[in-house]
């Protein structure tokens, strides 16, 4: 595996079996980085589903570690964010010791990306009221000022069908209504809205953290790969260091 994927191999645990985000991640990453995906089957996006998911994540983390991944990324924010900022860290620290592999969650990735861009007070968007509540609490615990966070409410299985134009208009309205925000956070991996990041940064003159772009950025940083991408915003164009 390591000879064919000469720049590193990432084990990825996806919470759902929706198409879209995995394909986008592979397109954003440079050649030579391998992805080994394992998929859970979260269907409803309910509190009960998220709160019971951690043992299933660990099962797949163990399998990926046994296969010799360079890093492992359990994706999907709610299940881990529900543990709280410190509780999530305790779990990943325990798993890293147990499975002897670097591990980072989506929530940790988003925090890292926000800090790398110097964002302290942000306007955010998600795609469910439940996720909105979970994310706001988690990010406040992580030390951020959540100036405004509003979801585009759709059925859980249709989150990937939110158009880039709808997301752009939603985020721009929130930002212009909110005073003093120094960044934007587009939360959740189901969005197919990577293409609006550069536009929002140009129009509103603040940095943007998009869940899927942030994922590609941290994978490259952790694998010591420096290959900037254009038209996806500051994070992946400038590849700032992890804080």
Phi, psi and omega in degrees: 000314184288339177282327181276329176253080196287348180257357178132158181232132182249128170270126186238126175253114180264139182284334183234175176250027175288139173282161171124295188290324178295317179298319179296318179300314181298322178292327182283331184280146177293160176297150180097353175256122182265147177238126173247103185264139168236140190240125167285187183222051175292127186242328188259336185067033184267163178301317181296318179298312182295317185290341181258007190275338189302316178300327179289322174300314183297323178303315181286325175300317179298317179297316181292321178297320179298331180276359172083039177293150174285320174217157177233133181237101171285110185274174181087125186276316194301314186303317181279321179297331178295342176284347186089159184301314180284323179296321177298317180298320179298321179294312182292325176297318179296316180294322179297319178293319184290319187252001172053044180216137175298135184225136172217141180269173177294318179299314177299322177297316181293320176299315181298318181292317178300317179292322180298329179266005177072022181276129179241328181230115188234160167258133185230163178219141174225191181230027168198152179296322179297311180298322179302315180295314182297315184292318180299315179297314182297313183292328175294318176298327180283354175104009180266153173263108180275097185293320178198137179216116181227139179273157161264103191281119176221160171305142187308318184287350182253010183299327179287354182262000175295128186283152174304322182295319179294317179296316179303310183297320180297310182294318181297318179300313180300316183295316182290335178279343188252132181265138170086005177286138180248014177186173182230141181232114178257102191267147174103135185275351183282341180305139167251055191236022180303328186290348180267355184299308181298320181296315179297317179298319180291317184285323186255352174062037173221156177287153182235131170255117176251133188310313186283324177293320179298322178299312179297319179301310184290326176300314179297316181297317182290333179266007180055046176248125181241091181222088185300152174242141179267159172069019177233013176099174187300318188303314185263349173278317182265342180047059180298154181293154174290139181264000000 
